[in-house]
């Protein structure tokens, strides 16, 4: 059994880790947010079809605005805002990912990775993102692997 997720480890991000380091199915990546300032997270891009094209992305890292460990989901434009997004980890109860905004690349939702969500993420095998399309209200479920997430936090702390 995996240990509980140490979400505090991201607060002390280790500069010795390089962007592109792979932890199971997650990749450590850094993005410039201002001159001389970067933010880092572990990420996973969900792809579909041939040719493989990205359909969603998960980031887990410190939110630069709140300084809280946050799960961020980016999904394609066209989702039903009234339905929002939810996520389940394995067979757990769903939790809501509040939608924040839509940009040219898609719609973004964020949720703090604390308590039950953090514990289930560390021990889980699969996270499933769910939302509905605005055009036809068709339900979409995008499963993704949690393989390597606990190791990523341990290594980057």
C-alpha positions in Angstrom: 0.0 0.0 0.0 1.3 3.4 -0.9 2.0 6.1 1.7 -0.3 9.2 2.0 0.6 11.9 -0.4 3.0 14.5 1.0 1.5 17.5 -0.7 3.8 19.8 1.3 6.8 18.5 -0.6 5.9 20.7 -3.6 6.3 23.8 -1.5 10.0 23.1 -1.3 10.5 22.3 -5.0 14.0 21.0 -5.6 15.8 23.0 -8.4 18.0 19.9 -9.1 15.0 18.2 -10.8 15.0 18.9 -14.5 11.9 19.5 -16.6 11.2 16.3 -18.5 11.9 14.0 -15.6 9.4 11.1 -15.8 7.7 9.6 -12.8 5.6 6.6 -14.0 3.0 8.3 -16.2 3.6 11.8 -15.0 6.3 14.3 -16.2 7.9 17.1 -14.2 7.6 20.4 -16.0 8.3 24.0 -15.3 6.8 27.2 -16.9 7.9 30.8 -16.7 5.3 32.9 -15.0 7.2 36.2 -14.8 10.7 37.3 -15.6 13.0 35.2 -13.4 10.1 33.3 -11.9 9.0 29.8 -12.7 6.4 27.4 -11.4 6.8 23.7 -11.6 4.3 20.8 -11.6 3.9 17.2 -12.5 1.8 16.8 -15.6 0.0 14.2 -17.7 -1.5 14.8 -21.1 -4.4 12.6 -22.2 -4.3 11.7 -25.9 -6.6 10.0 -28.3 -6.9 8.7 -31.8 -4.4 8.4 -34.7 -2.6 10.6 -35.0 -2.3 11.0 -31.3 -3.8 14.3 -30.3 -4.1 15.8 -26.8 -7.6 16.0 -25.4 -7.0 17.0 -21.8 -4.2 17.7 -19.4 -3.7 17.3 -15.6 -1.2 19.4 -13.6 -0.5 19.0 -9.9 1.6 21.7 -8.4 1.7 24.8 -6.3 -0.9 27.4 -7.5 1.2 30.6 -7.7 -1.8 32.7 -6.6 -2.8 30.7 -3.5 0.4 28.8 -2.7 -1.7 25.6 -2.2 -1.1 22.3 -3.9 -3.7 22.2 -6.7 -5.0 19.7 -9.3 -5.6 21.7 -12.5 -7.5 20.2 -15.4 -7.5 21.6 -18.9 -10.3 20.2 -21.2 -11.4 21.2 -24.7 -13.7 24.1 -25.4 -17.4 23.1 -25.7 -18.1 21.7 -22.3 -21.4 22.3 -20.6 -20.6 24.9 -17.9 -23.9 24.1 -16.1 -22.6 20.5 -15.6 -19.1 21.5 -14.6 -16.3 18.9 -14.2 -16.0 16.1 -11.6 -13.3 13.5 -10.9 -13.2 10.2 -9.3 -10.2 8.3 -8.1 -10.6 4.5 -8.5 -14.1 3.8 -7.1 -14.3 6.7 -4.7 -17.0 9.3 -4.4 -16.6 12.0 -7.0 -15.3 15.4 -6.2 -16.1 18.6 -8.1 -13.4 20.6 -10.0 -14.7 24.1 -10.1 -14.4 25.7 -13.6 -12.4 28.9 -13.5 -12.1 30.1 -17.1 -11.8 29.2 -20.7 -8.9 30.3 -22.9 -8.1 29.6 -26.5 -6.6 26.2 -25.6 -9.6 25.0 -23.5 -11.4 25.3 -20.2 -9.6 25.2 -16.9 -10.8 23.9 -13.6 -8.8 23.8 -10.3 -9.3 22.1 -6.9 -7.0 22.1 -3.8 -5.3 18.7 -3.4 -5.9 18.2 0.3 -7.5 15.7 2.7 -9.4 12.9 1.1 -8.4 13.9 -2.4 -4.7 13.9 -1.6 -4.9 10.6 0.2 -6.9 8.9 -2.6 -4.5 10.3 -5.2 -1.5 8.8 -3.5 -3.1 5.4 -3.0 -5.1 5.3 -6.2 -4.4 3.7 -9.6 -6.7 5.7 -11.9 -8.2 9.2 -11.9 -11.2 9.8 -14.2 -12.2 13.2 -15.3 -15.9 13.6 -16.3 -17.8 16.4 -18.0 -20.6 16.9 -20.6 -20.5 18.5 -24.0 -22.6 21.7 -24.4 -23.8 20.8 -27.9 -25.5 17.5 -27.2 -25.0 17.0 -23.4 -23.0 13.8 -24.2 -21.2 12.6 -21.1 -17.4 12.3 -21.5 -15.2 10.2 -19.1 -11.5 10.4 -19.5 -9.5 7.9 -17.4 -5.9 8.6 -16.6 -3.2 6.8 -14.7 -1.9 7.8 -11.2 1.1 5.6 -11.6 4.1 7.5 -10.3 2.3 10.4 -8.7 3.3 9.5 -5.1 6.9 9.0 -6.3 6.9 12.3 -8.1 6.0 14.2 -4.9 8.5 12.2 -2.9 11.3 12.9 -5.3 10.5 16.6 -5.8 10.2 17.4 -2.1 
